[in-house]
């Protein structure tokens, strides 16, 4: 499994309420996405950074999403380019499903 942290600096601070509204407008596009196990949206405490933490079944699944078109979408939505951090994720403890997942 692969975890990708997508982060971008916002041109101006965003409130939690603004972030929730914006994130809810994009969330449906990730439902049922092939290979995506889970996505967390985040906003920094000071409202100057936002992004997502994605858990993917494989790097190949993730790479199909983070295209130039996707980067342009992020740039258009948030006014800035995203940075991506790729992390190997060999084990996940999921207390909701009461599972331990292993790559």
C-alpha positions in Angstrom: 0.0 0.0 0.0 1.0 3.6 -0.6 0.2 6.7 1.4 0.4 10.0 -0.4 0.2 13.3 1.4 -0.9 16.1 -0.9 -0.3 19.6 0.5 -0.7 23.1 -0.8 -0.3 26.6 0.7 -3.4 28.6 0.4 -3.2 32.2 -1.1 -5.2 33.3 1.9 -6.3 31.6 5.1 -9.4 29.5 5.0 -11.8 28.9 8.0 -12.8 25.3 8.9 -16.3 26.1 7.7 -15.0 27.3 4.3 -12.7 24.2 4.1 -15.6 21.9 4.9 -17.7 23.4 2.1 -14.9 23.3 -0.4 -13.9 19.7 0.5 -17.5 18.5 0.3 -17.7 19.9 -3.2 -14.8 17.7 -4.4 -15.4 14.6 -2.2 -17.9 12.8 -4.5 -15.2 12.6 -7.3 -13.2 10.2 -5.0 -16.0 7.9 -4.1 -15.5 4.5 -5.7 -12.2 5.6 -7.2 -10.2 2.4 -8.2 -7.5 1.6 -5.7 -8.3 4.4 -3.3 -8.9 2.9 0.2 -9.4 6.1 2.1 -8.9 9.9 1.8 -8.6 12.4 4.6 -8.9 16.1 3.8 -7.0 18.4 6.2 -6.6 22.1 7.0 -3.8 23.4 9.1 -4.8 25.1 12.4 -3.9 28.5 11.1 -5.9 27.9 7.9 -2.9 28.5 5.6 -2.3 25.0 4.3 -4.7 22.3 3.1 -4.6 19.0 1.4 -5.4 15.3 1.6 -3.9 12.1 3.0 -4.6 9.2 0.7 -4.2 5.5 1.3 -3.9 3.6 -2.0 -3.8 -0.1 -2.8 -0.7 0.5 -5.0 1.5 3.2 -6.4 0.1 2.4 -9.8 -3.4 3.3 -8.7 -2.2 6.6 -7.2 -0.1 7.5 -10.2 -3.2 7.3 -12.4 -4.8 10.1 -10.4 -1.9 12.6 -9.9 -1.8 13.7 -13.5 -1.2 17.2 -15.0 -4.9 17.5 -15.4 -5.4 16.7 -11.7 -2.7 19.3 -10.7 -4.5 21.9 -12.9 -7.8 21.1 -11.1 -6.1 21.6 -7.7 -4.5 24.9 -9.0 -7.9 26.1 -10.2 -9.7 25.2 -7.0 -7.2 26.4 -4.5 -5.0 28.9 -6.4 -1.7 27.0 -5.8 0.2 24.0 -7.0 0.2 20.9 -4.8 3.2 19.1 -3.4 3.1 15.3 -3.1 4.9 13.1 -0.5 4.9 9.4 -1.3 5.2 6.9 1.6 5.3 3.1 1.7 2.6 1.9 4.0 3.3 -1.8 4.9 0.7 -2.0 7.8 -2.5 -0.2 8.6 -4.5 -0.6 11.9 -8.1 0.1 11.2 -10.1 0.4 14.5 -13.4 1.1 12.7 -13.4 -2.2 10.8 -11.3 -3.9 13.6 -8.7 -5.0 11.0 -5.0 -5.0 10.6 -4.1 -4.6 6.9 -0.8 -5.7 5.4 0.6 -4.9 2.0 
